[in-house]
Amino acid sequence: MESGGWPSLGQFLLLGTSSVVTAVLYSVYRQKAQVAQELKGAKRIHLGEDLKNILSEAPGKCVPYAVIEGAVRSVKETLNSQFVENCKGVIQRLTLQEHKMVWNRTTHLWNDYSKIIH
């Protein structure tokens, strides 16, 4: 401190910068914590007619986070696990989706962005 106990301009700038960085990091933390809570509360749906009814009633015919349980049959051949012996599985649909954070110059915030590649 200089000039009679008052903080300098540099100290004010450092305090302001630190506050902004803290606010941004806290905002990102809250967004990620909200997504984690939504994943924990994922709806459990059994494969069958119940699934069709739930999807037809959902807005946009889509359930944001869900665990779908049930028995499936393979169309061609099953996949063997590399790590667990006698464990087999199938792939119903494979979607390649890109997730990224985009800086918005207008609001000066980071926004989540996702795009289906294949």
N, C-alpha and C positions, 0 to 999 in steps of 0.2 A: 504494500500500500504506500502510496505517495501522496503528497499535497494534503497533509493534515488528516490522514485517516480515511480518505475516500479512495475507492478502487479506481484503477486506471482504465482507460478506454480499452486496452488490450484484454484486461481481465473481464470487462463487460462482454466483449466479443466472444471470449472463450466460454463464459457462462451461457451466453445465448446459443452458441453452436452446440455445446453439450446438451442443453435443454432440447433443442430441435432433434438431435440425434437420438436422445432418449425417447422422445415422443414418437418418432418414426419406428424405432425398434419395438416399443410397446404396442403400437398399432399393428405391426406385423405379427407380434406374439398373440394378440387377441384374435386376429383373423385365423391363425393356425389352430389356436385352442378351440375356436368355434367349430372348425371343420372336424377336429378330433372328437368333440362331443357329439356331433352329428353321426360320425362313424360308429361311436359306441352305442348309440341309440338306433342302429340300423334295424329295420323291420324284418322279421323272419317270415318268409312266405314259402309254403310247400308247392311243389311243382304240380300242376293240374288245372282244373277248372277255376279254382280259387285265384290262381295267378291271373288268368284271363279277366276275371271280374274286377280284380284290384287294378289292373292296368287300364281297363276300359273306363273306370271311374276316376283315375288319377288325372290331374291336369297335364295336358300334353301327352297323355298315355305313357308316362314315364315316372318311375319311382326313383327319387334322387339317390338314396342309399338303401340297399336291401340285401339280405342274405337269402338266396333261393336254394331250398333243400329238396332233394328227391332223387329217385333213381332215373338214370338215362341209359339209352342204348346207343352204341356206336354205329355210324353209317358204314364205315369201312373197317378199320382196325383200331384197336385200342393202343394207347401210348403206355409204355412201361417206364416206371420210375427209375432214375439212375441211383437214387439214394436208399429207397425202401424196397426190400425184396417182396415180390408178389403184390405190388401196388400198381394198379392200372388206372388210367383216366382217359377222358375224351375232351376234345375242344369243340365247343358248339359254334362259337364265332370268335374270330380274332380281330380286334380293332387296335390300330396303332394311333395313339392320340398324343399330341404335343402339348405340354403344359409349360407356360413361362409367365414371368412377371414383366409387365410393361409399364414404363414410367410415363405418367400422364402429365404433360407440360402445363396444362391448364390448371389442374387441381393440385399439382405437385405431390401426387401420391402414386404408389405402386398399385397396379391393378392385375388381378389374375386373368390370364388369357389361355384358352385351350382351343386346339384345332385338330380335327380328325384328319389324319394323313392318309390312312388306308383302312 
